[in-house]
Amino acid sequence: MKQLYLVRHAKSSWKDEGISDMDRPLKGRGIRDAYSTARWLAQQGYQPDLIISSPATRALHSALIFAKGLHYAYSDIQIEGEVYEAGTDDMWHIVKTINDKFTNVFLFGHNPTITNFVNLCIDHKIDNVPTTGVACLKFDTESWKEIDTKAELVFFDYPKRRKK
């Protein structure tokens, strides 16, 4: 069994219009939401064997916050340039090339790809994975190379869901 935690980066700031999309930082709310979600995951007992992140500042900062909250070494975060502008086909390639020694993989990326990828794998539709949203997919296989579009949605969580 392989579990893929697809995480949409936390809320980013549009305050500085002159900054490139790649370099947009997180907003204060995004930072708070990332810490809150990482704490919630830790309380539930979820632990990454591997964290993969887009190189975009907002995604990597989100990954670093989660790593801290989940006691994962910052130096072990794998930055994957292809995630930044990935479509679903690119994401399939990235996921299928994960080393099989890793079972629980957290992948930090961007919409619409995160939402589209989740929807390809489950038998119902999620309208949108919001910022700092996490969808955990369980694949019934021992090899990342063999995953297909049939996954069980273990959970789908996001900050506003926990604030109710």
Secondary structure, 3 states (H helix, E strand, C coil): CEEEEEEECCCECCCCCCCCHHHCCECHHHHHHHHHHHHHHHHHCCCCCEEEECCCHHHHHHHHHHHHHCCCCHHHCEECHHHCCCCHHHHHHHHHCCCCCCCEEEEEECCCHHHHHHHHHCCCCCCCCCCCCEEEEEECCCCHHHCCCCCEEEEEECHHHHCC
